[in-house]
Amino acid sequence: MSKVGFIGLGTMGYPMAGHISKSFTTFVFNRTKTKSQKWMHQYKGTVCQSVADLSQRSEIIFLCLSRDYDVHEIICGNGGILENVKPGSIIVDHSTTSKDLTLNMKEQLQDHKCFYLDAPVSGGEAGAQQATLSIMVGGEKNSYKKITPILDCYSNFHKYMGVSGNGQLTKMINQICIAGLIQALAEAVNFAKKSGVPPKEVLEVISKGAAQSWQMENRWESMVNNEYDFGFAVDLMVKDLEIISEFSKRIGADISLTETIKTYYNELQEMGAGSLDTSCLLRRLDRS
């Protein structure tokens, strides 16, 4: 399976598709045509003019989109993947979506003798650019084994998590951890500022000890410098946390801290910070 299609050349998908193109015949599609043309000037591959064209030419199709609606439209919409995909194809969805969507897409593609893997990623924009993403995969295990050489192109770790939906559940747990870590880091930086201890000196020290985390290593300096124009946006985090909130009610999980942090992100949206990086939780605290 060497013909790879990639749909969605956003912040994450653009470099991910680029890494794939270095080793596999790659077809790309993006709804914003200028993004596709820019990609073509940077990487080796073929820009398709429609989802139908890409589906007919590919054996494995990767999606990297924003919301449930987008995934459903690309797969099930008029001229979408379902109408054009070849039997035996594998569709790999790197989008962060609900478990319900995953199960629905799996069933519909199964009826067309195709396989669907939910494979959300973690590692942010930098991870996509540097090919160091972590990928959590749910679905049919043999399909996962077939795509592992492609996943290796842009990740430093990927793991099969079991049945369809488990990839998305793993990503939900990931986002719960991230929300808590960023809020704690924001409070620490704000505390340092108000206590009179130089934040940069403090964070440099504690980032080498037990308080260390990926968020601290990669975000403390930009947070101290009030830089939030990169990485994972607040609007997308709110979308993810809403999915988690809804699912937690079904299973009776206590995510009270995460629910509180979701309200903080809602406040940032009201402040007009929806497009800023999630670490701008500090900006909310710095207002007081």
C-alpha positions as a Python dict, from the first residue, in 0.01 Angstrom:
ca = {
    (1, 'M'): (0, 0, 0),
    (2, 'S'): (214, 285, -128),
    (3, 'K'): (-45, 534, -259),
    (4, 'V'): (-137, 762, 27),
    (5, 'G'): (-404, 1032, 32),
    (6, 'F'): (-404, 1312, 288),
    (7, 'I'): (-703, 1541, 348),
    (8, 'G'): (-661, 1852, 562),
    (9, 'L'): (-350, 2067, 530),
    (10, 'G'): (-394, 2275, 844),
    (11, 'T'): (-142, 2351, 1116),
    (12, 'M'): (-88, 1981, 1185),
    (13, 'G'): (-174, 1816, 855),
    (14, 'Y'): (51, 2034, 638),
    (15, 'P'): (383, 1909, 783),
    (16, 'M'): (248, 1556, 847),
    (17, 'A'): (161, 1513, 480),
    (18, 'G'): (500, 1660, 394),
    (19, 'H'): (682, 1394, 596),
    (20, 'I'): (478, 1119, 428),
    (21, 'S'): (559, 1254, 81),
    (22, 'K'): (929, 1191, 138),
    (23, 'S'): (871, 813, 142),
    (24, 'F'): (536, 743, -27),
    (25, 'T'): (341, 848, -335),
    (26, 'T'): (120, 1118, -185),
    (27, 'F'): (-204, 1281, -296),
    (28, 'V'): (-337, 1579, -100),
    (29, 'F'): (-664, 1770, -83),
    (30, 'N'): (-752, 2082, 112),
    (31, 'R'): (-1069, 2285, 87),
    (32, 'T'): (-863, 2605, 74),
    (33, 'K'): (-687, 2567, -261),
    (34, 'T'): (-409, 2815, -187),
    (35, 'K'): (-291, 2592, 99),
    (36, 'S'): (-263, 2296, -141),
    (37, 'Q'): (-64, 2499, -392),
    (38, 'K'): (173, 2620, -121),
    (39, 'W'): (222, 2259, -7),
    (40, 'M'): (304, 2153, -364),
    (41, 'H'): (581, 2411, -388),
    (42, 'Q'): (739, 2274, -70),
    (43, 'Y'): (687, 1898, -104),
    (44, 'K'): (671, 1629, -368),
    (45, 'G'): (316, 1506, -431),
    (46, 'T'): (-4, 1556, -628),
    (47, 'V'): (-279, 1804, -546),
    (48, 'C'): (-624, 1657, -606),
    (49, 'Q'): (-910, 1885, -703),
    (50, 'S'): (-1172, 1688, -510),
    (51, 'V'): (-1220, 1430, -236),
    (52, 'A'): (-1353, 1196, -504),
    (53, 'D'): (-1035, 1224, -708),
    (54, 'L'): (-814, 1159, -406),
    (55, 'S'): (-1026, 863, -290),
    (56, 'Q'): (-1008, 694, -629),
    (57, 'R'): (-630, 729, -647),
    (58, 'S'): (-536, 630, -291),
    (59, 'E'): (-510, 302, -100),
    (60, 'I'): (-478, 462, 243),
    (61, 'I'): (-648, 793, 323),
    (62, 'F'): (-549, 1012, 618),
    (63, 'L'): (-776, 1282, 759),
    (64, 'C'): (-663, 1571, 977),
    (65, 'L'): (-966, 1793, 1032),
    (66, 'S'): (-1114, 2003, 1312),
    (67, 'R'): (-1461, 1879, 1406),
    (68, 'D'): (-1705, 1589, 1389),
    (69, 'Y'): (-1905, 1770, 1121),
    (70, 'D'): (-1600, 1811, 897),
    (71, 'V'): (-1509, 1441, 918),
    (72, 'H'): (-1868, 1333, 851),
    (73, 'E'): (-1894, 1567, 552),
    (74, 'I'): (-1566, 1451, 395),
    (75, 'I'): (-1657, 1085, 436),
    (76, 'C'): (-2035, 1081, 386),
    (77, 'G'): (-2109, 1403, 198),
    (78, 'N'): (-2186, 1437, -171),
    (79, 'G'): (-1877, 1335, -366),
    (80, 'G'): (-1712, 1216, -46),
    (81, 'I'): (-1499, 917, 42),
    (82, 'L'): (-1786, 669, 75),
    (83, 'E'): (-1900, 725, -281),
    (84, 'N'): (-1555, 685, -430),
    (85, 'V'): (-1332, 472, -210),
    (86, 'K'): (-1193, 142, -333),
    (87, 'P'): (-1280, -175, -136),
    (88, 'G'): (-1002, -271, 104),
    (89, 'S'): (-891, 87, 158),
    (90, 'I'): (-793, 209, 504),
    (91, 'I'): (-911, 546, 633),
    (92, 'V'): (-703, 686, 919),
    (93, 'D'): (-858, 976, 1108),
    (94, 'H'): (-609, 1194, 1295),
    (95, 'S'): (-884, 1439, 1393),
    (96, 'T'): (-993, 1468, 1755),
    (97, 'T'): (-1363, 1377, 1753),
    (98, 'S'): (-1633, 1211, 1960),
    (99, 'K'): (-1643, 837, 2008),
    (100, 'D'): (-1993, 835, 1856),
    (101, 'L'): (-1862, 971, 1526),
    (102, 'T'): (-1584, 711, 1524),
    (103, 'L'): (-1825, 421, 1564),
    (104, 'N'): (-2061, 562, 1302),
    (105, 'M'): (-1785, 612, 1044),
    (106, 'K'): (-1645, 266, 1115),
    (107, 'E'): (-1984, 104, 1046),
    (108, 'Q'): (-2047, 299, 727),
    (109, 'L'): (-1703, 228, 585),
    (110, 'Q'): (-1728, -136, 690),
    (111, 'D'): (-2037, -164, 471),
    (112, 'H'): (-1813, -59, 181),
    (113, 'K'): (-1553, -323, 278),
    (114, 'C'): (-1312, -55, 405),
    (115, 'F'): (-1143, -6, 741),
    (116, 'Y'): (-1154, 299, 969),
    (117, 'L'): (-895, 378, 1235),
    (118, 'D'): (-941, 654, 1491),
    (119, 'A'): (-589, 783, 1545),
    (120, 'P'): (-574, 1121, 1719),
    (121, 'V'): (-232, 1272, 1777),
    (122, 'S'): (-54, 1458, 2055),
    (123, 'G'): (253, 1677, 2038),
    (124, 'G'): (125, 2000, 1890),
    (125, 'E'): (247, 2202, 1597),
    (126, 'A'): (611, 2151, 1691),
    (127, 'G'): (562, 1775, 1707),
    (128, 'A'): (407, 1772, 1361),
    (129, 'Q'): (688, 1980, 1216),
    (130, 'Q'): (964, 1781, 1385),
    (131, 'A'): (800, 1440, 1321),
    (132, 'T'): (783, 1362, 1693),
    (133, 'L'): (409, 1314, 1744),
    (134, 'S'): (252, 1048, 1967),
    (135, 'I'): (-38, 862, 1806),
    (136, 'M'): (-309, 657, 1979),
    (137, 'V'): (-492, 417, 1746),
    (138, 'G'): (-823, 236, 1776),
    (139, 'G'): (-978, -2, 1523),
    (140, 'E'): (-889, -317, 1332),
    (141, 'K'): (-544, -435, 1439),
    (142, 'N'): (-423, -568, 1104),
    (143, 'S'): (-501, -230, 946),
    (144, 'Y'): (-292, -64, 1216),
    (145, 'K'): (-2, -298, 1139),
    (146, 'K'): (-24, -211, 768),
    (147, 'I'): (0, 164, 826),
    (148, 'T'): (281, 162, 1083),
    (149, 'P'): (553, 245, 825),
    (150, 'I'): (358, 558, 736),
    (151, 'L'): (300, 657, 1099),
    (152, 'D'): (675, 625, 1151),
    (153, 'C'): (723, 912, 906),
    (154, 'Y'): (591, 1175, 1146),
    (155, 'S'): (583, 1023, 1493),
    (156, 'N'): (830, 899, 1749),
    (157, 'F'): (568, 684, 1923),
    (158, 'H'): (242, 519, 1825),
    (159, 'K'): (42, 251, 2000),
    (160, 'Y'): (-253, 30, 1920),
    (161, 'M'): (-517, 98, 2187),
    (162, 'G'): (-776, -166, 2095),
    (163, 'V'): (-1124, -148, 1944),
    (164, 'S'): (-1270, 146, 1750),
    (165, 'G'): (-1317, 448, 1971),
    (166, 'N'): (-1029, 370, 2205),
    (167, 'G'): (-802, 609, 2020),
    (168, 'Q'): (-1045, 894, 2085),
    (169, 'L'): (-1094, 789, 2448),
    (170, 'T'): (-717, 796, 2496),
    (171, 'K'): (-705, 1145, 2346),
    (172, 'M'): (-978, 1258, 2588),
    (173, 'I'): (-764, 1142, 2878),
    (174, 'N'): (-467, 1321, 2723),
    (175, 'Q'): (-662, 1648, 2708),
    (176, 'I'): (-776, 1614, 3069),
    (177, 'C'): (-410, 1593, 3174),
    (178, 'I'): (-303, 1884, 2952),
    (179, 'A'): (-578, 2116, 3077),
    (180, 'G'): (-476, 2057, 3438),
    (181, 'L'): (-106, 2096, 3368),
    (182, 'I'): (-146, 2425, 3182),
    (183, 'Q'): (-369, 2574, 3451),
    (184, 'A'): (-118, 2474, 3719),
    (185, 'L'): (166, 2624, 3515),
    (186, 'A'): (-31, 2946, 3462),
    (187, 'E'): (-95, 2976, 3837),
    (188, 'A'): (273, 2909, 3911),
    (189, 'V'): (393, 3183, 3673),
    (190, 'N'): (132, 3428, 3806),
    (191, 'F'): (232, 3344, 4165),
    (192, 'A'): (599, 3398, 4083),
    (193, 'K'): (527, 3739, 3931),
    (194, 'K'): (325, 3856, 4232),
    (195, 'S'): (571, 3717, 4487),
    (196, 'G'): (858, 3916, 4342),
    (197, 'V'): (1069, 3616, 4242),
    (198, 'P'): (1186, 3642, 3877),
    (199, 'P'): (961, 3395, 3686),
    (200, 'K'): (1232, 3301, 3436),
    (201, 'E'): (1475, 3209, 3712),
    (202, 'V'): (1208, 3011, 3897),
    (203, 'L'): (1084, 2817, 3596),
    (204, 'E'): (1436, 2737, 3480),
    (205, 'V'): (1504, 2573, 3816),
    (206, 'I'): (1178, 2384, 3875),
    (207, 'S'): (1160, 2260, 3516),
    (208, 'K'): (1461, 2043, 3598),
    (209, 'G'): (1300, 1879, 3900),
    (210, 'A'): (986, 1690, 3997),
    (211, 'A'): (757, 1964, 3858),
    (212, 'Q'): (887, 1905, 3506),
    (213, 'S'): (640, 1832, 3226),
    (214, 'W'): (621, 1871, 2848),
    (215, 'Q'): (403, 2179, 2894),
    (216, 'M'): (657, 2336, 3129),
    (217, 'E'): (954, 2255, 2907),
    (218, 'N'): (786, 2388, 2593),
    (219, 'R'): (563, 2670, 2721),
    (220, 'W'): (704, 2839, 3031),
    (221, 'E'): (930, 3079, 2844),
    (222, 'S'): (666, 3183, 2589),
    (223, 'M'): (412, 3229, 2870),
    (224, 'V'): (648, 3454, 3066),
    (225, 'N'): (707, 3652, 2746),
    (226, 'N'): (331, 3681, 2683),
    (227, 'E'): (363, 3495, 2349),
    (228, 'Y'): (59, 3292, 2247),
    (229, 'D'): (48, 3304, 1868),
    (230, 'F'): (134, 2938, 1805),
    (231, 'G'): (39, 2586, 1900),
    (232, 'F'): (-304, 2445, 1988),
    (233, 'A'): (-580, 2707, 1990),
    (234, 'V'): (-822, 2778, 2275),
    (235, 'D'): (-1122, 2724, 2046),
    (236, 'L'): (-1005, 2372, 1965),
    (237, 'M'): (-938, 2292, 2329),
    (238, 'V'): (-1291, 2403, 2419),
    (239, 'K'): (-1425, 2174, 2147),
    (240, 'D'): (-1226, 1883, 2292),
    (241, 'L'): (-1331, 1958, 2649),
    (242, 'E'): (-1696, 1971, 2547),
    (243, 'I'): (-1663, 1622, 2398),
    (244, 'I'): (-1501, 1503, 2722),
    (245, 'S'): (-1767, 1671, 2936),
    (246, 'E'): (-2050, 1503, 2746),
    (247, 'F'): (-1888, 1159, 2757),
    (248, 'S'): (-1794, 1185, 3126),
    (249, 'K'): (-2161, 1231, 3213),
    (250, 'R'): (-2243, 904, 3035),
    (251, 'I'): (-1988, 702, 3225),
    (252, 'G'): (-2020, 881, 3560),
    (253, 'A'): (-1660, 1006, 3570),
    (254, 'D'): (-1570, 1294, 3803),
    (255, 'I'): (-1383, 1555, 3600),
    (256, 'S'): (-1466, 1852, 3823),
    (257, 'L'): (-1127, 2018, 3779),
    (258, 'T'): (-1145, 1982, 3401),
    (259, 'E'): (-1497, 2129, 3401),
    (260, 'T'): (-1370, 2430, 3595),
    (261, 'I'): (-1081, 2483, 3355),
    (262, 'K'): (-1327, 2463, 3065),
    (263, 'T'): (-1505, 2767, 3209),
    (264, 'Y'): (-1169, 2948, 3219),
    (265, 'Y'): (-1122, 2877, 2848),
    (266, 'N'): (-1476, 3004, 2787),
    (267, 'E'): (-1371, 3328, 2959),
    (268, 'L'): (-1072, 3354, 2725),
    (269, 'Q'): (-1303, 3312, 2427),
    (270, 'E'): (-1514, 3599, 2559),
    (271, 'M'): (-1192, 3802, 2586),
    (272, 'G'): (-1130, 3741, 2215),
    (273, 'A'): (-847, 3493, 2275),
    (274, 'G'): (-1007, 3193, 2102),
    (275, 'S'): (-734, 3171, 1837),
    (276, 'L'): (-446, 3196, 2084),
    (277, 'D'): (-246, 2904, 2219),
    (278, 'T'): (-401, 2718, 2515),
    (279, 'S'): (-121, 2837, 2744),
    (280, 'C'): (-282, 3182, 2743),
    (281, 'L'): (-465, 3070, 3059),
    (282, 'L'): (-199, 3290, 3219),
    (283, 'R'): (-346, 3597, 3047),
    (284, 'R'): (-671, 3542, 3237),
    (285, 'L'): (-486, 3539, 3570),
    (286, 'D'): (-271, 3839, 3483),
    (287, 'R'): (-581, 4056, 3454),
    (288, 'S'): (-628, 4056, 3831),
}
